Amino acid sequence: MTITRHFQGWETASLPAATALLTHNWVQSGCTGPLDLRNSLLLVPTRHAGRRLRGELARVAADQGTAVLAGTIVTPEHLVPQSPNAASDDLLLALLAQQLRTRHADFTALLPNQQDASWNFPFALGIATQLQEVRRQLNEACLTASELIPKVPEEEQARWQDIARLEQGLIQDLEQHGLQDPLQARLEAEQQVPAVFPYDRILSLFIPDLSERTVRTLKTLSELCDVELHILAPEAEADRFDEWGRPRPDAWEGRPLPIRKTRLWSTSRAKMKPNLWPDGWPKRKTTIWLWPCAPPIRRRLWHWPDACSHRAGSCIYPMVSRCLPRPPGNC
């Protein structure tokens, strides 16, 4: 079986692009019969994206007087079903909080300033939630705390040793209840080739940040079916993406926006409506409007044409805003 990349261009938004590629063969056959996707496992970035895709496919089929025989639509976290013996998130956090309450004095490197704290359950639960998020991120990278110890600087190793001992105590508590750690169970399941796999292909639909864990799972499943990685970019940009459709940061960092400087405007008005724009302002569809109240913009727009250096993305927004032309009028 094969793993292939498919570039869909960036003229079309992700939802209509996904709908078009999923309905292509059906449309070519004259839309006869239901839209049958039962042989496809569809991988989408979020659950909301999955809901929108289901709704759009149903609408397209209904317009032709038929229905959808839908394939399975999942996010990367649910690419492989969870073990029935896996503990629930609530139970896991409760056991981890209990470990912290009863053994916090054993973890001085991890909790150096918390030994005199009031270790009631809500306090311990808050720290347990943060530690579980660290474990989840390590799991996405196919790592555990104990595996990370030799990879970190020597001055950090004692802290990670505490986390590894805490994690081992948690797993022992779960085993006493006849349960598995859900993160560990998922890693083990994803390394095994399923005995039965009812799909002919897996389609990854415009996911730019597949984790190492998901990549490893797709490699395993590619022994059973074809894997198609669909990328919302033109074929000409193929070298700027890795083999799993993830943008290469170094390849994109030095590339300017394909927009003339005259089409970049900044404004201090947080709420703008088209009918309030003064005469002579450029139209919205040809202009990027930058609001000082929108900090995410400074993380997304890395380059101003002929204006800022390649470090513009790290600047404070008001500083960058002053480099841009202001719209005419008193606003």
TORLUMVEX-618421 format. One record per residue: residue number from 1; residue in three letters; x, y, z of N, C-alpha, C in turn. Coordinates in steps of 0.02 Angstrom, whole numbers. Example, Ala and Ser with C-alpha at 12.3 -4.5 7.8 and 13.67 -1.06 7.14 Angstrom:
2
 num residu    n.u    n.v    n.w   ca.u   ca.v   ca.w    c.u    c.v    c.w
   1    ALA    660   -284    390    615   -225    390    660   -165    390
   2    SER    642   -112    354    684    -53    357    645      2    394
REM end
This chain:
331
 num residu    n.u    n.v    n.w   ca.u   ca.v   ca.w    c.u    c.v    c.w
   1    MET     42    -60      0      0      0      0     44     63      0
   2    THR     15    120    -18     56    180    -28     35    237     18
   3    ILE     82    283     29     69    346     64     85    401     14
   4    THR     35    440     -5     45    491    -57     19    559    -35
   5    ARG     51    612    -61     29    680    -49    -11    704   -109
   6    HIS    -64    744    -95   -106    771   -148   -117    845   -133
   7    PHE    -96    888   -178   -101    960   -168   -164    987   -203
   8    GLN   -204   1024   -165   -269   1046   -189   -272   1121   -205
   9    GLY   -215   1155   -201   -215   1227   -213   -242   1264   -153
  10    TRP   -237   1330   -155   -265   1369    -99   -314   1422   -122
  11    GLU   -341   1412   -183   -394   1457   -206   -461   1441   -175
  12    THR   -470   1378   -151   -534   1357   -123   -527   1344    -49
  13    ALA   -576   1363    -10   -573   1351     63   -576   1276     77
  14    SER   -557   1258    138   -549   1187    155   -613   1147    149
  15    LEU   -670   1174    172   -732   1135    170   -755   1121     98
  16    PRO   -762   1170     54   -781   1153    -14   -728   1112    -50
  17    ALA   -664   1121    -33   -612   1080    -65   -618   1007    -43
  18    ALA   -631    995     21   -640    927     44   -702    895     14
  19    THR   -755    933     10   -817    908    -19   -807    889    -93
  20    ALA   -771    932   -129   -760    919   -200   -719    856   -212
  21    LEU   -668    845   -173   -626    786   -185   -662    722   -164
  22    LEU   -705    726   -113   -742    667    -90   -800    649   -137
  23    THR   -825    698   -173   -882    686   -218   -860    681   -291
  24    HIS   -796    687   -305   -772    690   -375   -795    630   -416
  25    ASN   -780    569   -392   -798    510   -430   -874    503   -437
  26    TRP   -910    520   -385   -983    516   -386  -1012    565   -437
  27    VAL   -985    626   -439  -1008    675   -488   -991    652   -558
  28    GLN   -931    624   -568   -911    600   -634   -957    544   -659
  29    SER   -986    506   -613  -1032    452   -633  -1103    476   -642
  30    GLY  -1113    543   -638  -1180    570   -648  -1222    573   -586
  31    CYS  -1192    568   -528  -1227    571   -463  -1281    516   -458
  32    THR  -1266    459   -488  -1314    405   -485  -1306    367   -420
  33    GLY  -1361    352   -387  -1359    316   -324  -1334    360   -267
  34    PRO  -1331    332   -207  -1307    370   -150  -1232    384   -154
  35    LEU  -1210    435   -119  -1139    451   -113  -1108    402    -63
  36    ASP  -1071    354    -88  -1046    298    -47   -974    310    -27
  37    LEU   -963    323     37   -895    334     63   -878    282    117
  38    ARG   -912    226    116   -903    177    169   -833    145    168
  39    ASN   -799    149    113   -733    118    110   -677    167    131
  40    SER   -697    227    154   -648    279    169   -649    297    244
  41    LEU   -590    303    273   -582    330    340   -557    402    332
  42    LEU   -597    450    353   -582    521    342   -553    551    406
  43    LEU   -494    580    399   -459    610    456   -464    686    449
  44    VAL   -493    719    500   -504    791    498   -469    824    557
  45    PRO   -455    889    554   -417    921    608   -453    925    675
  46    THR   -519    937    674   -557    946    735   -626    913    729
  47    ARG   -658    904    786   -726    876    785   -775    923    750
  48    HIS   -764    988    760   -808   1037    726   -801   1031    650
  49    ALA   -739   1022    627   -728   1013    554   -765    950    530
  50    GLY   -764    898    571   -800    836    553   -875    847    548
  51    ARG   -903    885    595   -975    899    593   -993    939    531
  52    ARG   -953    989    515   -967   1030    456   -961    988    392
  53    LEU   -912    944    389   -904    902    330   -964    855    322
  54    ARG   -986    825    375  -1046    782    371  -1106    820    345
  55    GLY  -1116    880    373  -1173    920    351  -1169    940    278
  56    GLU  -1109    958    255  -1102    980    185  -1111    921    137
  57    LEU  -1084    863    155  -1094    804    112  -1168    785    108
  58    ALA  -1202    790    165  -1274    775    165  -1312    825    121
  59    ARG  -1293    889    124  -1327    939     84  -1316    926      9
  60    VAL  -1254    911    -10  -1239    898    -80  -1278    838   -106
  61    ALA  -1281    785    -65  -1319    726    -86  -1394    741    -90
  62    ALA  -1419    779    -42  -1491    796    -42  -1510    838   -103
  63    ASP  -1464    880   -126  -1477    920   -186  -1488    876   -247
  64    GLN  -1460    815   -245  -1469    768   -301  -1522    716   -286
  65    GLY  -1560    727   -232  -1615    683   -215  -1592    616   -188
  66    THR  -1534    613   -157  -1509    550   -130  -1478    562    -61
  67    ALA  -1440    514    -37  -1412    518     30  -1338    499     29
  68    VAL  -1308    504     87  -1237    486     95  -1232    421    134
  69    LEU  -1193    374    108  -1172    316    147  -1104    334    175
  70    ALA  -1105    365    233  -1045    400    257   -992    352    281
  71    GLY   -929    372    267   -873    338    298   -864    363    369
  72    THR   -816    336    403   -801    358    472   -759    422    469
  73    ILE   -779    472    507   -743    535    510   -716    543    581
  74    VAL   -650    548    588   -619    551    654   -565    605    654
  75    THR   -546    626    715   -488    668    724   -427    624    736
  76    PRO   -367    651    730   -307    609    740   -305    572    807
  77    GLU   -333    602    860   -332    570    925   -372    506    927
  78    HIS   -420    499    882   -464    441    882   -454    397    820
  79    LEU   -395    402    791   -380    362    733   -382    287    749
  80    VAL   -361    270    809   -366    201    833   -412    201    893
  81    PRO   -461    155    896   -508    154    953   -471    144   1020
  82    GLN   -496    176   1071   -467    170   1137   -482    101   1167
  83    SER   -435     76   1207   -444     12   1241   -503     16   1288
  84    PRO   -545    -37   1292   -602    -36   1339   -579    -35   1411
  85    ASN   -516    -54   1424   -490    -55   1493   -457     10   1513
  86    ALA   -458     59   1469   -425    123   1484   -466    162   1535
  87    ALA   -431    192   1582   -464    232   1634   -493    296   1604
  88    SER   -545    321   1634   -574    385   1613   -528    441   1634
  89    ASP   -535    498   1601   -494    556   1618   -506    579   1690
  90    ASP   -569    577   1712   -585    600   1780   -552    556   1832
  91    LEU   -556    489   1823   -525    444   1871   -449    453   1871
  92    LEU   -420    460   1812   -348    468   1809   -325    531   1846
  93    LEU   -360    586   1836   -342    648   1871   -351    641   1946
  94    ALA   -404    607   1967   -415    597   2039   -358    556   2070
  95    LEU   -337    503   2037   -282    462   2063   -216    500   2063
  96    LEU   -205    539   2011   -143    578   2008   -142    631   2063
  97    ALA   -200    663   2075   -205    712   2129   -193    679   2197
  98    GLN   -219    619   2206   -208    584   2269   -134    566   2278
  99    GLN   -101    547   2224    -29    535   2227      8    597   2251
 100    LEU    -11    654   2225     22    716   2244      8    734   2317
 101    ARG    -53    723   2339    -71    740   2409    -31    698   2459
 102    THR    -25    635   2445      7    589   2493     82    585   2487
 103    ARG    109    603   2428    181    592   2417    218    656   2395
 104    HIS    188    714   2404    220    774   2378    288    787   2409
 105    ALA    299    763   2469    365    773   2501    420    733   2466
 106    ASP    401    683   2426    451    643   2391    473    675   2325
 107    PHE    441    730   2306    455    759   2240    481    830   2248
 108    THR    536    837   2284    562    904   2299    591    939   2238
 109    ALA    616    900   2190    642    931   2129    586    958   2085
 110    LEU    530    922   2084    472    943   2044    433    998   2079
 111    LEU    428    995   2145    387   1042   2184    431   1075   2237
 112    PRO    481   1114   2217    529   1140   2267    499   1191   2315
 113    ASN    448   1227   2295    421   1280   2337    351   1265   2362
 114    GLN    330   1202   2358    262   1185   2375    257   1139   2435
 115    GLN    312   1127   2470    310   1079   2525    270   1106   2584
 116    ASP    267   1171   2592    229   1201   2647    159   1222   2626
 117    ALA    140   1206   2566     73   1225   2542     20   1182   2575
 118    SER    -41   1207   2573    -98   1170   2599   -120   1121   2545
 119    TRP   -102   1057   2553   -114   1008   2501   -184    978   2507
 120    ASN   -235   1021   2497   -302    995   2493   -315    968   2423
 121    PHE   -372    936   2413   -384    903   2349   -389    952   2291
 122    PRO   -424   1009   2296   -426   1055   2239   -357   1080   2219
 123    PHE   -314   1093   2268   -246   1116   2252   -208   1062   2215
 124    ALA   -211   1001   2240   -176    945   2208   -205    931   2139
 125    LEU   -271    939   2131   -303    926   2067   -279    976   2014
 126    GLY   -268   1038   2034   -243   1088   1987   -174   1070   1960
 127    ILE   -130   1048   2005    -63   1027   1983    -67    963   1942
 128    ALA   -111    917   1962   -120    855   1924   -142    869   1853
 129    THR   -186    918   1844   -210    936   1777   -152    961   1733
 130    GLN   -108   1002   1763    -50   1026   1725     -2    969   1707
 131    LEU      9    924   1754     54    868   1741     24    821   1688
 132    GLN    -41    812   1688    -72    769   1638    -66    800   1568
 133    GLU    -69    866   1564    -59    899   1500     12    889   1475
 134    VAL     61    890   1520    131    876   1501    136    804   1475
 135    ARG    104    758   1510    105    687   1488     72    680   1419
 136    ARG     18    717   1408    -17    712   1343     28    737   1287
 137    GLN     63    792   1299    106    819   1247    165    772   1233
 138    LEU    192    741   1285    245    691   1275    218    632   1235
 139    ASN    156    612   1251    126    556   1216    118    570   1142
 140    GLU    101    633   1125     94    652   1054    161    644   1018
 141    ALA    216    652   1056    283    644   1026    309    573   1035
 142    CYS    266    527   1056    285    457   1066    340    450   1119
 143    LEU    334    489   1173    383    487   1227    348    479   1294
 144    THR    386    455   1344    364    456   1414    414    497   1453
 145    ALA    397    513   1515    442    553   1556    509    518   1567
 146    SER    507    452   1578    570    416   1590    614    415   1527
 147    GLU    583    413   1468    622    414   1406    652    483   1392
 148    LEU    623    534   1422    647    602   1410    707    620   1454
 149    ILE    716    584   1509    769    602   1557    838    609   1525
 150    PRO    862    560   1485    928    569   1455    932    622   1401
 151    LYS    875    648   1379    873    697   1325    875    769   1350
 152    VAL    865    780   1416    862    847   1443    928    866   1475
 153    PRO    942    931   1485   1004    951   1519   1009    921   1588
 154    GLU   1069    913   1612   1081    879   1676   1044    913   1734
 155    GLU   1041    980   1732   1008   1016   1787    932   1005   1788
 156    GLU    903    979   1734    832    966   1730    814    893   1744
 157    GLN    864    850   1748    850    778   1752    815    758   1817
 158    ALA    833    790   1873    800    773   1936    726    787   1933
 159    ARG    707    841   1901    636    858   1895    599    805   1854
 160    TRP    629    784   1798    596    734   1756    597    665   1789
 161    GLN    646    652   1831    646    590   1869    587    588   1918
 162    ASP    572    645   1949    513    649   1992    449    637   1953
 163    ILE    444    666   1894    384    656   1853    378    583   1833
 164    ALA    435    551   1817    433    480   1797    411    436   1856
 165    ARG    435    451   1916    414    412   1975    341    423   1991
 166    LEU    319    484   1983    248    499   1993    205    462   1942
 167    GLU    228    460   1881    192    426   1828    189    351   1842
 168    GLN    244    322   1866    245    251   1881    198    235   1938
 169    GLY    194    278   1988    147    267   2043     75    270   2018
 170    LEU     62    316   1971     -5    321   1942    -24    256   1906
 171    ILE     22    230   1866      8    169   1828     -5    110   1875
 172    GLN     32    107   1930     21     54   1979    -47     60   2011
 173    ASP    -68    121   2026   -136    131   2054   -189    109   2005
 174    LEU   -180    125   1941   -228    104   1891   -231     28   1885
 175    GLU   -174     -4   1887   -172    -77   1883   -208   -110   1941
 176    GLN   -206    -79   2000   -242   -106   2057   -318   -103   2046
 177    HIS   -340    -58   2004   -411    -53   1987   -427    -93   1923
 178    GLY   -378   -129   1898   -389   -168   1837   -395   -125   1774
 179    LEU   -363    -67   1775   -369    -20   1720   -300     -3   1690
 180    GLN   -301     26   1630   -240     48   1597   -237    124   1594
 181    ASP   -176    149   1592   -166    220   1577   -188    232   1505
 182    PRO   -236    278   1492   -261    287   1424   -207    308   1375
 183    LEU   -159    348   1397   -105    370   1352    -60    311   1333
 184    GLN    -43    271   1382      0    213   1369    -38    162   1327
 185    ALA   -102    152   1341   -142    104   1303   -148    125   1230
 186    ARG   -155    190   1217   -161    213   1149    -96    203   1110
 187    LEU    -39    217   1143     25    206   1109     34    132   1091
 188    GLU     16     88   1136     24     16   1123    -23     -6   1066
 189    ALA    -85     20   1066   -133      1   1014   -111     25    946
 190    GLU    -81     84    944    -63    114    880     -2     80    848
 191    GLN     34     41    887     92      5    860     73    -63    831
 192    GLN     11    -84    843    -11   -150    820    -53   -144    757
 193    VAL    -39   -188    710    -80   -190    648   -146   -223    664
 194    PRO   -203   -189    652   -268   -220    668   -279   -285    628
 195    ALA   -310   -333    660   -326   -396    626   -379   -384    573
 196    VAL   -426   -339    586   -480   -322    538   -480   -247    529
 197    PHE   -477   -225    466   -478   -153    451   -525   -144    391
 198    PRO   -584   -113    402   -637   -114    350   -631    -59    297
 199    TYR   -574    -27    291   -568     30    245   -516     15    190
 200    ASP   -529     43    131   -483     36     75   -432     94     73
 201    ARG   -450    148    105   -406    207    104   -418    251    165
 202    ILE   -366    287    183   -370    339    235   -355    405    202
 203    LEU   -398    455    211   -387    521    183   -376    570    240
 204    SER   -317    599    244   -303    653    290   -320    719    256
 205    LEU   -371    753    281   -398    811    247   -372    876    277
 206    PHE   -319    902    249   -294    969    264   -276    977    338
 207    ILE   -237    930    364   -212    934    433   -138    954    429
 208    PRO   -121   1015    449    -52   1038    440     -4   1020    496
 209    ASP    -30    987    549     13    976    607      4    905    635
 210    LEU      9    856    592      4    786    616     59    773    667
 211    SER     41    744    724     90    730    776    131    668    757
 212    GLU    186    659    792    228    601    780    190    537    795
 213    ARG    146    540    845    107    480    861     60    462    804
 214    THR     27    513    775    -18    500    719     21    476    658
 215    VAL     79    505    646    121    483    590    139    409    598
 216    ARG    158    390    658    176    320    669    116    274    658
 217    THR     57    296    678     -3    256    668    -19    249    593
 218    LEU    -12    304    556    -26    301    484     23    255    449
 219    LYS     86    255    471    134    208    442    113    136    454
 220    THR     88    122    514     65     55    529      5     36    487
 221    LEU    -44     82    481   -105     67    444    -92     65    368
 222    SER    -38     96    345    -23     94    274     -6     23    250
 223    GLU      6    -22    296     16    -92    277    -50   -125    255
 224    LEU   -106    -92    273   -172   -121    258   -210    -84    204
 225    CYS   -195    -20    194   -233     20    146   -191     78    122
 226    ASP   -215    113     71   -181    173     47   -195    231     94
 227    VAL   -145    274    101   -151    335    142   -141    395     96
 228    GLU   -191    439     94   -187    499     53   -183    560     98
 229    LEU   -131    599     90   -121    660    129   -139    720     84
 230    HIS   -196    750     98   -219    806     57   -197    872     89
 231    ILE   -166    915     49   -134    976     73   -166   1035     37
 232    LEU   -185   1086     75   -218   1144     46   -165   1194     22
 233    ALA   -131   1176    -31    -79   1218    -61    -67   1193   -132
 234    PRO    -40   1234   -175    -27   1213   -244     33   1166   -248
 235    GLU     35   1127   -301     89   1080   -313    157   1116   -316
 236    ALA    157   1178   -338    219   1216   -344    252   1227   -276
 237    GLU    214   1221   -222    242   1231   -155    261   1165   -121
 238    ALA    264   1111   -158    275   1045   -129    339   1042    -87
 239    ASP    391   1076   -109    455   1073    -73    451   1107     -5
 240    ARG    400   1146      7    393   1182     71    355   1140    123
 241    PHE    337   1078    105    302   1034    151    342    969    158
 242    ASP    340    939    217    374    875    225    332    818    198
 243    GLU    356    757    206    321    700    176    254    686    206
 244    TRP    237    719    263    172    709    295    128    771    289
 245    GLY    145    815    242    103    873    229    109    928    281
 246    ARG    162    927    321    172    978    371    217   1033    344
 247    PRO    199   1097    351    242   1150    325    311   1148    357
 248    ARG    363   1158    316    431   1163    341    443   1235    364
 249    PRO    452   1247    429    459   1317    453    514   1355    418
 250    ASP    571   1324    407    627   1360    376    610   1380    304
 251    ALA    570   1339    270    554   1354    201    505   1412    194
 252    TRP    464   1423    246    413   1476    243    436   1540    277
 253    GLU    486   1536    320    505   1595    360    527   1654    318
 254    GLY    563   1641    265    589   1696    225    545   1717    168
 255    ARG    485   1688    163    442   1705    105    396   1763    121
 256    PRO    396   1816     81    351   1872     93    279   1855     73
 257    LEU    233   1893    101    163   1885     81    155   1907      9
 258    PRO    115   1871    -31    105   1890   -102     54   1947   -108
 259    ILE     65   2001    -70     18   2057    -69     59   2122    -74
 260    ARG     36   2167   -115     71   2231   -121     64   2271    -57
 261    LYS    115   2311    -42    115   2350     19     54   2396     24
 262    THR     31   2419    -33    -26   2466    -32    -90   2432    -12
 263    ARG    -91   2366     -8   -152   2330     13   -151   2310     86
 264    LEU   -101   2332    123    -99   2319    195   -118   2383    232
 265    TRP   -169   2379    273   -193   2437    311   -200   2417    384
 266    SER   -189   2465    428   -202   2453    499   -252   2505    523
 267    THR   -290   2488    573   -340   2534    600   -347   2522    674
 268    SER   -363   2573    711   -372   2566    783   -444   2551    801
 269    ARG   -487   2546    751   -557   2531    766   -566   2456    772
 270    ALA   -592   2434    829   -599   2363    842   -658   2333    806
 271    LYS   -710   2373    794   -771   2347    762   -785   2388    699
 272    MET   -774   2356    643   -785   2390    579   -840   2355    540
 273    LYS   -881   2393    507   -933   2365    464   -924   2396    395
 274    PRO   -934   2355    342   -923   2381    274   -960   2446    260
 275    ASN  -1020   2454    287  -1059   2514    271  -1032   2576    307
 276    LEU   -984   2566    352   -954   2623    387   -888   2645    356
 277    TRP   -862   2607    307   -798   2624    278   -805   2689    237
 278    PRO   -759   2736    246   -763   2798    207   -752   2784    133
 279    ASP   -777   2830     90   -766   2823     19   -692   2824      4
 280    GLY   -671   2784    -43   -601   2783    -62   -560   2730    -28
 281    TRP   -589   2697     24   -552   2643     56   -550   2583      9
 282    PRO   -496   2545     10   -493   2484    -31   -546   2435     -9
 283    LYS   -569   2393    -56   -620   2344    -40   -591   2289      4
 284    ARG   -634   2260     46   -612   2209     94   -581   2149     60
 285    LYS   -608   2127      3   -584   2066    -29   -514   2073    -58
 286    THR   -489   2135    -65   -422   2144    -92   -374   2172    -39
 287    THR   -395   2175     24   -356   2209     74   -353   2168    138
 288    ILE   -297   2169    171   -292   2139    238   -298   2195    289
 289    TRP   -349   2190    332   -359   2241    384   -328   2215    449
 290    LEU   -289   2256    481   -253   2236    542   -279   2277    601
 291    TRP   -308   2242    650   -335   2274    709   -286   2267    767
 292    PRO   -269   2320    802   -225   2313    860   -253   2269    915
 293    CYS   -319   2258    915   -349   2217    967   -346   2143    951
 294    ALA   -312   2124    898   -310   2053    877   -238   2027    880
 295    PRO   -213   2009    941   -144   1986    947   -127   1926    904
 296    PRO   -174   1879    889   -152   1822    848   -123   1842    781
 297    ILE   -141   1903    756   -115   1924    691    -39   1927    693
 298    ARG    -11   1951    749     61   1958    750     97   1892    750
 299    ARG     61   1837    764     91   1771    760     84   1741    691
 300    ARG     37   1767    651     23   1735    587     55   1771    528
 301    LEU     59   1838    532     87   1875    477    160   1890    493
 302    TRP    205   1854    461    275   1858    479    313   1911    439
 303    HIS    286   1933    384    324   1978    342    280   2033    314
 304    TRP    305   2093    314    271   2148    280    312   2162    217
 305    PRO    280   2164    159    317   2176     97    356   2241    101
 306    ASP    420   2238     89    465   2296     86    463   2339    149
 307    ALA    443   2310    205    435   2352    265    476   2325    323
 308    CYS    456   2268    351    487   2243    412    536   2187    397
 309    SER    580   2174    443    628   2120    435    594   2053    448
 310    HIS    633   1998    442    604   1932    451    586   1918    524
 311    ARG    604   1964    569    586   1956    640    523   1993    657
 312    ALA    486   2016    608    426   2055    622    375   2017    662
 313    GLY    374   1950    653    325   1909    689    333   1911    763
 314    SER    393   1930    789    404   1931    861    395   2000    891
 315    CYS    378   2050    849    371   2119    873    305   2127    911
 316    ILE    303   2177    955    240   2195    988    195   2228    935
 317    TYR    132   2211    936     87   2232    882     86   2307    870
 318    PRO     80   2349    922     78   2421    908    141   2446    871
 319    MET    199   2416    885    260   2436    851    256   2419    777
 320    VAL    231   2359    761    223   2339    692    170   2381    658
 321    SER    117   2396    695     62   2434    666     85   2502    641
 322    ARG    133   2532    676    157   2598    655    195   2596    589
 323    CYS    217   2536    569    253   2530    505    206   2529    446
 324    LEU    141   2523    459     92   2513    405     55   2577    389
 325    PRO     32   2584    327     -8   2644    310    -75   2643    346
 326    ARG    -99   2702    362   -164   2710    394   -217   2724    342
 327    PRO   -279   2701    354   -332   2718    306   -349   2792    308
 328    PRO   -372   2819    253   -391   2889    252   -452   2902    295
 329    GLY   -461   2963    313   -520   2981    352   -504   2983    426
 330    ASN   -549   3011    464   -541   3015    537   -578   2958    569
 331    CYS   -542   2906    590   -574   2847    617   -540   2828    681
REM end
